[in-house]
Amino acid sequence: MTTPHLFDTHSHLNSPKFESELPQLIEAARANGVHNIVIPGYDYESNVRAVEIAEANDGIYCAVGYHPCDLNDLTDDHYQQLYTWAKLDSVVAIGEIGLDYYWDTTTKELQDEMFRKQIAIAKDLSLPIVIHDRDAHGDILRLLQEEDAAKVGGIMHCFSGSWEMAQECMKLGFYISFGGPVTFKNGKRPAEVAAKIPLDRLLVETDAPYLTPEPYRGKRNEPAYVKHVAEKIAALREMPFEELAAATTANAKTLFRIS
């Protein structure tokens, strides 16, 4: 029986934690049906590495952007570089960008400014955006609305918000993506929301090397494990895993304009 194709829409293969075994991780992913991966950048060096990996591997793409926890010392040149990278076929989105009030609430104004700036760049480039939202649901939604992010849409990465917020994000043209937490015993809210999202707005991811799904929780995450996320969501929705895999892969290819 053929393994259903899966698309890991968010995996940090550019992490130094993967440097020594990248070929093996990609091979393991493909053996588990994961034939497409998007690698998001978060600072200059990780963007460079994401582009390098994506350019060298079929079926692997990347997003470029600056994470809200990596905004210090950025210059106009850093933002201009996004335009240069965007000319590459391997670059399919701007991200991951957004707001993070968990690690640092002293930089809210700077985070706001840089988030708005990168949304504007995405609109200039007609690229979707990959949203990082931690403890900032209200401000994320407000800024997406104020900056007319509906013009490009994108992904609510590793969604942790309410069903009501998910509905507002979908009105703006965003897809809702779930990772390892949907498999956790204490992941009641993501599980409830994942069961309700319209199938044509649903995506899966790992956020590797972080947020490892059950049954591997506590170990380092990797793209091959997105299968466990998809299986859990299929079970929550009482639908065949193969159908869930096909739908989420098609959704990702539609969003990222991959034929």
Backbone bond lengths (Angstrom), bond angles and torsions (degrees), N, CA, C in turn:
res aa  C-N    CA-C-N  psi(-1)  N-CA   C-N-CA  omega(-1)  CA-C   N-CA-C  phi
1 M - - - 1.470 - - 1.529 110.25 -
2 T 1.317 116.70 133.76 1.460 121.42 -179.91 1.521 111.06 -71.47
3 T 1.348 115.79 134.41 1.458 120.66 177.33 1.522 109.64 -72.13
4 P 1.322 119.09 127.91 1.467 120.74 179.54 1.530 111.49 -57.94
5 H 1.313 116.74 142.73 1.461 120.93 177.97 1.519 109.98 -75.18
6 L 1.325 114.94 136.87 1.462 122.13 178.15 1.517 109.69 -124.76
7 F 1.329 115.66 154.87 1.465 122.25 -179.98 1.527 107.21 -127.55
8 D 1.338 116.17 111.65 1.467 121.57 175.34 1.523 106.90 -85.44
9 T 1.323 116.26 105.21 1.470 120.03 -172.30 1.526 113.65 -81.33
10 H 1.349 117.80 -0.95 1.471 118.55 -177.64 1.522 109.45 -159.13
11 S 1.325 116.30 98.55 1.460 120.99 179.65 1.519 109.49 -142.80
12 H 1.334 115.83 126.81 1.472 120.34 -176.50 1.528 111.10 -87.14
13 L 1.328 115.45 65.62 1.458 119.22 175.05 1.528 111.30 -66.22
14 N 1.330 115.94 -11.45 1.463 121.10 175.71 1.524 112.15 -82.34
15 S 1.319 118.41 0.38 1.459 122.01 178.93 1.527 110.51 -69.38
16 P 1.332 117.31 139.52 1.470 120.04 175.12 1.527 112.60 -56.89
17 K 1.330 117.41 -22.96 1.468 121.29 -179.77 1.531 112.06 -64.94
18 F 1.341 116.79 -18.63 1.460 121.04 -177.99 1.530 113.22 -104.44
19 E 1.311 116.63 -4.24 1.468 121.31 -168.31 1.527 113.20 -53.80
20 S 1.320 117.71 -42.69 1.466 120.36 -171.28 1.517 114.06 -82.23
21 E 1.341 118.06 -10.55 1.460 119.38 -174.94 1.528 112.89 -137.16
22 L 1.306 116.78 28.41 1.456 120.89 -176.66 1.527 113.37 -58.03
23 P 1.336 120.06 -47.00 1.466 119.33 -179.96 1.533 112.74 -58.93
24 Q 1.326 116.65 -39.48 1.467 120.73 179.97 1.525 111.18 -66.36
25 L 1.332 116.94 -38.43 1.465 120.81 179.84 1.528 111.18 -66.95
26 I 1.325 116.11 -40.42 1.465 120.17 178.29 1.528 110.06 -66.52
27 E 1.334 116.93 -40.93 1.461 121.04 177.97 1.526 111.00 -63.44
28 A 1.336 116.83 -42.37 1.460 120.58 179.25 1.525 111.01 -64.45
29 A 1.325 115.96 -38.35 1.465 120.14 178.12 1.523 110.26 -61.36
30 R 1.315 116.50 -48.38 1.467 120.20 -178.30 1.531 111.27 -64.34
31 A 1.333 116.74 -35.41 1.468 120.28 178.03 1.522 111.35 -64.50
32 N 1.334 116.25 -23.54 1.459 121.62 178.73 1.527 112.31 -100.79
33 G 1.332 116.02 16.09 1.459 120.56 174.74 1.512 115.28 87.53
34 V 1.345 117.11 3.66 1.476 120.29 -177.82 1.532 107.60 -90.81
35 H 1.321 116.38 94.32 1.461 120.91 -174.87 1.524 112.80 -98.77
36 N 1.327 116.61 -8.81 1.469 120.04 178.64 1.526 109.64 -134.66
37 I 1.323 114.90 138.82 1.467 122.12 -179.20 1.519 108.02 -142.78
38 V 1.328 116.16 140.30 1.467 120.73 169.01 1.529 108.28 -111.23
39 I 1.330 115.23 128.76 1.463 122.04 179.49 1.524 108.07 -103.07
40 P 1.334 119.32 114.13 1.460 120.59 178.29 1.530 112.00 -86.73
41 G 1.320 115.92 141.62 1.449 120.15 171.75 1.512 110.69 -87.99
42 Y 1.331 116.06 164.81 1.466 120.57 178.23 1.522 112.48 -140.73
43 D 1.334 118.03 -20.36 1.459 122.02 171.85 1.527 106.95 -146.26
44 Y 1.322 117.46 -178.60 1.464 119.24 -173.82 1.528 111.77 -58.95
45 E 1.339 116.44 -49.80 1.456 120.28 -175.82 1.532 111.66 -63.05
46 S 1.327 116.42 -40.62 1.469 118.66 -179.00 1.524 111.33 -70.82
47 N 1.316 117.45 -30.02 1.469 120.06 173.89 1.521 110.80 -64.79
48 V 1.329 115.80 -44.74 1.470 120.28 178.81 1.522 110.02 -58.83
49 R 1.320 116.26 -45.70 1.463 120.61 -178.38 1.528 111.36 -67.25
50 A 1.331 117.03 -40.09 1.467 120.53 178.30 1.519 110.68 -59.20
51 V 1.317 116.08 -44.12 1.470 120.58 179.11 1.529 110.26 -63.49
52 E 1.334 116.75 -43.85 1.468 120.21 -179.72 1.531 111.58 -58.35
53 I 1.331 116.27 -46.67 1.466 119.97 -178.12 1.521 110.92 -66.95
54 A 1.321 116.47 -44.31 1.462 120.22 -178.18 1.518 111.81 -65.06
55 E 1.322 116.79 -39.37 1.463 120.09 179.65 1.527 112.29 -66.52
56 A 1.341 116.72 -24.95 1.468 120.91 -173.89 1.524 114.15 -97.08
57 N 1.360 117.50 -5.92 1.457 119.62 -173.31 1.526 111.81 -133.56
58 D 1.329 116.78 123.36 1.459 120.86 177.67 1.529 110.40 -62.06
59 G 1.313 115.69 139.40 1.450 120.69 176.77 1.517 114.77 82.87
60 I 1.322 116.54 -3.08 1.462 120.61 178.71 1.524 108.85 -111.46
61 Y 1.322 114.87 132.89 1.462 122.37 -176.82 1.526 108.53 -127.54
62 C 1.333 115.77 177.26 1.454 117.51 179.14 1.525 111.85 -145.69
63 A 1.327 113.62 160.79 1.461 122.71 169.96 1.517 106.22 -116.43
64 V 1.318 116.76 147.30 1.466 120.49 179.14 1.521 109.17 -123.43
65 G 1.318 115.86 136.90 1.457 120.15 -179.10 1.507 110.66 175.31
66 Y 1.325 115.33 -178.96 1.461 121.57 -176.68 1.522 110.18 -122.16
67 H 1.322 114.59 119.13 1.464 125.21 -177.01 1.533 110.19 -66.67
68 P 1.343 118.11 147.23 1.463 119.55 -178.96 1.523 114.69 -62.75
69 C 1.340 117.65 -16.13 1.465 119.69 176.03 1.520 111.81 -94.02
70 D 1.325 117.93 3.74 1.468 121.95 -179.33 1.524 110.77 -131.16
71 L 1.336 115.55 50.68 1.466 119.64 -173.49 1.527 113.81 -104.28
72 N 1.310 117.60 -8.26 1.458 119.34 -179.18 1.527 110.82 -72.53
73 D 1.322 115.16 147.93 1.469 122.84 174.76 1.523 114.09 66.98
74 L 1.326 117.65 16.01 1.458 119.01 175.42 1.523 109.89 -79.43
75 T 1.322 115.51 140.61 1.459 121.60 178.92 1.528 109.00 -118.87
76 D 1.315 115.65 173.32 1.467 119.22 176.37 1.522 111.58 -59.03
77 D 1.330 116.53 -30.91 1.464 119.69 179.13 1.525 111.87 -62.06
78 H 1.336 115.56 -36.92 1.463 119.14 178.41 1.532 110.73 -61.19
79 Y 1.318 116.14 -41.17 1.460 119.74 -179.07 1.517 111.61 -73.72
80 Q 1.327 117.02 -36.22 1.459 120.10 175.78 1.526 111.20 -62.27
81 Q 1.342 115.60 -31.53 1.457 119.54 179.80 1.525 111.49 -62.81
82 L 1.331 117.36 -29.54 1.466 120.25 177.67 1.528 110.52 -59.27
83 Y 1.318 116.44 -38.44 1.467 120.21 178.75 1.532 110.73 -65.35
84 T 1.324 116.72 -37.88 1.466 120.66 178.88 1.516 111.05 -66.09
85 W 1.327 115.79 -48.10 1.466 119.23 179.34 1.526 111.53 -62.00
86 A 1.313 116.70 -35.99 1.468 120.49 -174.64 1.524 112.95 -63.18
87 K 1.330 117.66 -16.52 1.462 120.93 177.99 1.522 112.18 -74.20
88 L 1.335 117.31 -14.46 1.462 121.65 -178.50 1.524 110.40 -80.75
89 D 1.315 116.38 141.82 1.460 120.51 179.38 1.520 112.38 -63.69
90 S 1.321 117.21 -25.50 1.468 121.27 -176.75 1.526 112.76 -76.82
91 V 1.328 118.10 -14.78 1.468 121.49 -178.43 1.525 108.76 -92.21
92 V 1.332 116.07 116.91 1.464 120.54 -172.82 1.528 113.65 -117.17
93 A 1.348 118.09 -1.72 1.466 120.14 -178.32 1.519 110.14 -165.08
94 I 1.323 115.42 166.62 1.462 122.43 170.62 1.530 107.06 -103.68
95 G 1.320 116.82 121.94 1.456 118.95 -179.07 1.527 111.75 166.73
96 E 1.315 119.43 167.54 1.438 118.16 7.02 1.523 109.74 -94.48
97 I 1.308 115.71 136.44 1.457 122.66 -176.88 1.528 108.87 -128.14
98 G 1.319 116.39 163.18 1.460 117.83 178.18 1.505 113.08 150.21
99 L 1.332 115.23 -142.56 1.463 122.55 -177.05 1.523 109.50 -135.35
100 D 1.339 115.59 142.26 1.458 120.96 177.78 1.524 108.75 -137.77
101 Y 1.338 115.32 106.70 1.463 120.53 179.54 1.527 111.43 -101.07
102 Y 1.326 116.72 5.81 1.470 120.20 178.70 1.524 110.78 -80.68
103 W 1.329 116.32 -48.62 1.453 120.67 -176.34 1.526 113.00 -82.99
104 D 1.335 117.14 -31.92 1.463 118.51 -173.52 1.524 110.20 -157.55
105 T 1.328 116.29 116.68 1.469 120.24 177.00 1.526 111.54 -102.16
106 T 1.337 117.24 -0.07 1.473 120.07 -178.92 1.524 111.74 -82.04
107 T 1.332 117.75 -10.83 1.467 121.10 -175.91 1.528 111.87 -111.16
108 K 1.325 117.02 23.43 1.465 119.68 -175.44 1.523 112.54 -56.29
109 E 1.337 117.54 -43.06 1.469 119.88 -178.21 1.525 111.02 -64.71
110 L 1.334 116.22 -41.95 1.467 119.97 179.41 1.526 110.50 -67.21
111 Q 1.336 116.28 -42.34 1.463 119.44 177.35 1.527 111.03 -58.95
112 D 1.317 115.93 -44.08 1.467 122.12 178.61 1.526 110.08 -57.37
113 E 1.335 115.79 -50.07 1.470 121.22 -178.00 1.525 111.83 -60.40
114 M 1.335 116.28 -46.66 1.458 119.95 -175.96 1.533 111.98 -73.18
115 F 1.317 116.97 -31.78 1.464 120.19 175.54 1.524 109.87 -64.07
116 R 1.332 116.22 -48.05 1.462 120.48 179.10 1.537 110.82 -59.93
117 K 1.324 116.13 -41.70 1.465 120.11 -178.16 1.520 111.03 -63.26
118 Q 1.318 117.07 -40.48 1.462 119.50 -178.28 1.534 112.40 -75.75
119 I 1.322 117.12 -29.68 1.468 119.13 172.22 1.527 109.38 -63.20
120 A 1.334 115.81 -41.79 1.471 119.98 179.33 1.521 110.80 -62.29
121 I 1.328 116.66 -40.31 1.466 120.44 178.60 1.525 110.06 -63.91
122 A 1.334 116.44 -43.90 1.469 120.24 178.78 1.527 110.67 -59.22
123 K 1.314 116.50 -40.38 1.465 120.26 178.40 1.533 110.71 -66.14
124 D 1.324 117.06 -40.09 1.467 120.45 176.06 1.525 111.21 -59.56
125 L 1.342 115.62 -37.21 1.456 121.37 -174.24 1.530 112.95 -94.01
126 S 1.341 116.05 -4.95 1.474 121.40 -176.17 1.527 111.48 54.97
127 L 1.339 115.51 45.68 1.456 121.99 177.70 1.526 110.12 -116.42
128 P 1.329 117.78 142.17 1.465 119.64 175.50 1.529 110.65 -67.62
129 I 1.324 115.95 164.27 1.464 120.59 -179.01 1.522 110.70 -118.07
130 V 1.327 114.61 147.58 1.467 122.61 178.62 1.523 107.45 -107.31
131 I 1.339 116.16 115.92 1.459 121.33 -169.65 1.519 112.48 -98.01
132 H 1.339 115.06 126.43 1.465 123.19 169.07 1.525 107.03 -98.47
133 D 1.331 115.63 122.01 1.470 120.76 -178.03 1.519 108.44 -135.45
134 R 1.322 116.09 107.55 1.464 119.23 176.40 1.521 109.73 -126.73
135 D 1.304 115.31 114.83 1.472 123.02 -179.99 1.523 111.81 57.96
136 A 1.338 117.27 31.46 1.463 120.64 -176.09 1.524 111.42 -139.66
137 H 1.332 117.45 30.50 1.462 121.05 -172.11 1.530 113.71 -53.78
138 G 1.334 116.31 -49.05 1.463 119.84 -176.22 1.512 112.81 -62.43
139 D 1.344 116.29 -45.84 1.467 119.96 -178.98 1.522 111.51 -69.35
140 I 1.323 117.25 -36.40 1.473 120.23 177.12 1.518 109.75 -58.59
141 L 1.307 116.44 -50.58 1.464 120.56 -177.50 1.522 110.60 -63.18
142 R 1.325 116.79 -42.46 1.469 120.71 -179.60 1.533 111.06 -61.81
143 L 1.333 117.15 -44.95 1.463 119.83 -177.73 1.533 111.42 -69.70
144 L 1.311 116.87 -36.94 1.467 118.73 176.38 1.520 110.58 -61.50
145 Q 1.322 116.12 -38.94 1.462 120.20 178.98 1.528 110.79 -71.04
146 E 1.338 117.46 -46.44 1.463 121.18 -178.31 1.523 112.42 -63.40
147 E 1.327 116.66 -34.85 1.470 120.77 -177.11 1.535 112.75 -92.33
148 D 1.325 116.47 6.57 1.469 121.78 177.56 1.524 111.27 54.09
149 A 1.341 115.07 47.05 1.460 120.44 -179.63 1.520 112.19 -67.06
150 A 1.318 116.96 -12.02 1.467 120.10 176.61 1.532 111.72 -59.62
151 K 1.329 117.15 -20.63 1.468 120.12 179.81 1.527 111.68 -63.96
152 V 1.351 116.55 -26.49 1.467 119.18 179.96 1.523 113.02 -118.76
153 G 1.337 117.50 -25.82 1.457 119.51 -177.68 1.520 111.40 65.00
154 G 1.330 114.78 -163.58 1.456 117.99 -179.74 1.513 112.36 153.89
155 I 1.328 115.15 -149.70 1.465 122.74 -174.92 1.523 110.46 -124.61
156 M 1.320 116.12 132.93 1.455 121.29 165.50 1.526 105.56 -88.23
157 H 1.317 115.03 96.62 1.468 122.53 -172.20 1.524 111.37 -70.91
158 C 1.330 115.16 134.28 1.463 122.95 178.89 1.528 110.47 45.38
159 F 1.301 116.10 59.83 1.458 122.56 -170.20 1.532 111.84 -60.28
160 S 1.338 115.34 131.51 1.463 121.07 -179.70 1.522 112.06 -128.35
161 G 1.333 116.07 7.43 1.457 120.16 -177.45 1.518 112.95 -84.55
162 S 1.311 114.69 -173.36 1.464 122.01 -178.43 1.531 110.97 -83.46
163 W 1.322 115.47 169.24 1.455 121.16 174.25 1.516 110.36 -61.74
164 E 1.338 116.64 -37.63 1.468 120.65 179.36 1.519 110.98 -63.42
165 M 1.349 116.76 -42.08 1.457 119.40 178.03 1.526 110.84 -66.80
166 A 1.320 116.38 -40.55 1.470 119.79 178.44 1.521 110.67 -57.40
167 Q 1.318 116.50 -41.53 1.458 120.12 179.42 1.529 111.39 -62.38
168 E 1.338 116.72 -41.39 1.469 120.36 178.94 1.525 110.82 -65.90
169 C 1.340 116.64 -39.57 1.463 119.91 178.48 1.523 111.54 -65.28
170 M 1.320 116.51 -39.76 1.468 119.49 178.77 1.519 111.45 -65.83
171 K 1.333 117.54 -32.26 1.462 120.73 175.63 1.527 111.13 -61.49
172 L 1.336 115.94 -27.24 1.463 121.50 179.31 1.534 111.80 -89.69
173 G 1.322 116.62 7.51 1.458 120.11 177.07 1.514 114.99 86.66
174 F 1.333 117.14 17.51 1.462 120.17 -178.31 1.519 111.93 -94.13
175 Y 1.325 113.78 146.85 1.456 121.70 171.51 1.526 107.74 -90.97
176 I 1.327 116.43 152.50 1.458 121.91 -179.19 1.522 108.20 -109.90
177 S 1.341 115.94 121.00 1.456 121.01 -174.63 1.525 111.14 -113.22
178 F 1.329 114.77 140.34 1.462 120.86 -178.81 1.521 110.44 -123.59
179 G 1.334 113.99 144.64 1.457 121.30 178.17 1.515 110.88 -124.22
180 G 1.331 115.69 -152.30 1.447 122.69 -175.46 1.522 117.05 -48.43
181 P 1.349 118.95 -40.17 1.472 118.83 -177.14 1.524 114.84 -55.88
182 V 1.333 117.60 -23.93 1.470 119.15 179.51 1.535 110.97 -67.11
183 T 1.337 116.61 -17.90 1.467 120.73 179.68 1.523 112.66 -94.67
184 F 1.347 117.48 -9.50 1.462 120.33 -174.42 1.525 111.09 -73.89
185 K 1.311 116.61 149.17 1.457 121.03 177.59 1.527 111.61 -62.62
186 N 1.342 116.28 -31.25 1.474 119.85 178.03 1.526 112.47 -96.25
187 G 1.333 116.57 13.51 1.471 120.86 -179.06 1.513 111.70 -92.55
188 K 1.318 116.10 49.74 1.472 120.42 -174.39 1.529 111.84 -63.02
189 R 1.354 117.27 -46.58 1.462 118.21 -175.52 1.525 112.85 -66.76
190 P 1.356 120.00 -49.03 1.470 116.79 177.86 1.520 112.94 -59.89
191 A 1.334 116.70 -33.90 1.466 119.19 178.50 1.522 111.00 -65.31
192 E 1.324 116.45 -42.86 1.467 120.05 -179.94 1.524 111.00 -64.54
193 V 1.341 116.76 -41.02 1.468 119.95 -178.86 1.532 110.64 -71.17
194 A 1.334 116.63 -40.96 1.466 120.63 -179.50 1.525 111.56 -60.68
195 A 1.314 116.43 -30.79 1.456 120.27 179.50 1.524 112.53 -72.60
196 K 1.352 117.02 -19.88 1.462 121.33 -174.51 1.527 114.44 -101.53
197 I 1.338 117.20 -23.69 1.466 120.17 -174.50 1.530 110.55 -58.98
198 P 1.326 118.19 131.46 1.469 119.51 174.66 1.530 110.49 -53.29
199 L 1.308 116.72 138.97 1.458 120.72 -173.56 1.522 112.53 -57.82
200 D 1.334 117.62 -30.26 1.466 119.88 -178.05 1.533 112.55 -82.93
201 R 1.331 117.76 6.62 1.466 122.13 177.26 1.523 112.32 -123.51
202 L 1.310 116.95 12.72 1.463 122.72 -172.11 1.530 111.56 -104.58
203 L 1.342 115.96 137.72 1.464 122.26 176.04 1.523 109.52 -135.09
204 V 1.344 115.29 160.50 1.464 120.70 176.29 1.528 109.41 -125.71
205 E 1.334 115.09 156.19 1.461 121.51 -176.94 1.520 109.79 -158.64
206 T 1.338 115.59 170.94 1.468 120.07 173.23 1.520 112.55 -111.21
207 D 1.327 119.17 -35.25 1.463 123.44 -167.85 1.529 109.79 59.93
208 A 1.332 116.43 27.86 1.467 120.89 178.21 1.532 110.18 -55.30
209 P 1.334 117.16 141.24 1.469 129.24 10.67 1.534 114.55 -89.36
210 Y 1.319 117.11 14.86 1.465 121.42 -175.39 1.533 111.28 -100.31
211 L 1.338 115.98 169.43 1.474 124.25 168.67 1.530 113.05 52.82
212 T 1.314 115.69 48.56 1.461 121.64 -178.56 1.528 111.19 -61.46
213 P 1.331 117.25 130.61 1.473 119.84 -179.62 1.521 112.09 -74.80
214 E 1.328 114.53 161.74 1.460 119.36 167.12 1.531 107.81 -63.77
215 P 1.328 120.83 143.53 1.461 126.88 9.74 1.520 114.50 -93.97
216 Y 1.337 118.17 15.78 1.463 121.02 -176.22 1.526 112.96 -105.39
217 R 1.315 117.36 11.26 1.461 120.49 -178.48 1.529 110.36 -53.27
218 G 1.345 115.17 135.47 1.455 120.26 -176.99 1.521 111.97 101.35
219 K 1.336 116.74 -16.03 1.454 121.88 175.88 1.524 109.53 -105.24
220 R 1.311 117.03 170.10 1.465 120.93 178.51 1.520 110.15 -69.23
221 N 1.311 115.80 135.86 1.461 121.29 -179.47 1.526 110.70 -80.19
222 E 1.335 116.29 158.46 1.461 121.32 175.78 1.528 108.59 -154.77
223 P 1.345 118.11 161.09 1.466 121.09 -174.25 1.527 114.47 -56.13
224 A 1.328 118.47 -33.68 1.469 120.51 -179.18 1.522 111.40 -56.74
225 Y 1.323 117.50 -27.17 1.463 121.34 -174.79 1.529 113.60 -78.06
226 V 1.324 117.67 -4.11 1.475 118.81 177.06 1.529 110.44 -62.65
227 K 1.313 115.88 -21.24 1.465 120.33 176.68 1.529 110.80 -58.51
228 H 1.318 117.13 -37.95 1.467 121.10 -178.27 1.530 111.23 -71.07
229 V 1.316 116.25 -32.67 1.466 120.26 175.16 1.530 109.47 -65.61
230 A 1.323 115.87 -47.48 1.465 120.54 -178.68 1.525 111.11 -64.11
231 E 1.325 117.21 -40.48 1.466 120.60 179.23 1.525 111.13 -63.01
232 K 1.317 116.41 -41.16 1.469 120.45 179.82 1.526 110.90 -64.28
233 I 1.326 117.10 -44.86 1.461 120.17 -179.06 1.528 110.34 -66.25
234 A 1.321 117.02 -39.03 1.468 120.15 176.94 1.529 110.26 -60.25
235 A 1.325 116.55 -41.20 1.467 120.53 178.84 1.529 110.92 -65.62
236 L 1.335 116.52 -41.56 1.466 120.72 178.90 1.524 110.99 -61.69
237 R 1.328 116.21 -34.65 1.465 121.42 -176.67 1.532 111.99 -92.57
238 E 1.326 115.19 -1.69 1.469 121.24 -179.92 1.526 111.46 53.71
239 M 1.338 113.90 51.75 1.455 120.31 179.68 1.524 108.97 -135.92
240 P 1.315 118.62 160.63 1.466 120.79 179.69 1.531 111.63 -63.32
241 F 1.325 116.06 139.03 1.465 121.23 177.64 1.522 110.77 -56.88
242 E 1.334 116.80 -40.62 1.464 120.61 -177.77 1.528 111.46 -60.71
243 E 1.318 116.65 -38.01 1.465 121.13 179.54 1.526 110.81 -69.60
244 L 1.324 116.13 -40.07 1.476 120.96 178.15 1.526 110.18 -64.78
245 A 1.324 116.37 -43.56 1.468 120.72 179.46 1.523 110.96 -61.71
246 A 1.326 116.65 -45.77 1.469 121.04 -178.92 1.522 111.06 -62.99
247 A 1.332 116.96 -42.17 1.462 120.96 -177.62 1.521 111.71 -67.55
248 T 1.324 117.44 -45.99 1.472 119.52 -177.50 1.525 111.36 -69.02
249 T 1.330 116.78 -33.15 1.465 119.27 176.17 1.523 110.40 -67.44
250 A 1.320 116.70 -43.94 1.470 120.36 178.21 1.524 110.87 -62.73
251 N 1.337 117.22 -39.57 1.464 120.82 178.66 1.519 111.17 -61.39
252 A 1.332 116.19 -45.21 1.460 120.19 -179.08 1.520 110.98 -63.39
253 K 1.303 116.67 -42.56 1.473 119.33 -179.55 1.525 111.26 -66.65
254 T 1.339 116.78 -34.03 1.455 119.96 176.39 1.522 110.41 -65.76
255 L 1.323 116.47 -49.21 1.464 120.82 179.93 1.517 112.54 -58.32
256 F 1.342 115.89 -48.08 1.462 120.61 -174.92 1.536 112.98 -87.55
257 R 1.335 116.58 1.70 1.468 122.26 178.75 1.515 112.07 57.21
258 I 1.328 113.72 49.42 1.454 120.98 178.39 1.527 107.95 -105.85
259 S 1.318 116.66 124.08 1.471 120.04 -177.63 1.525 110.05 -80.23
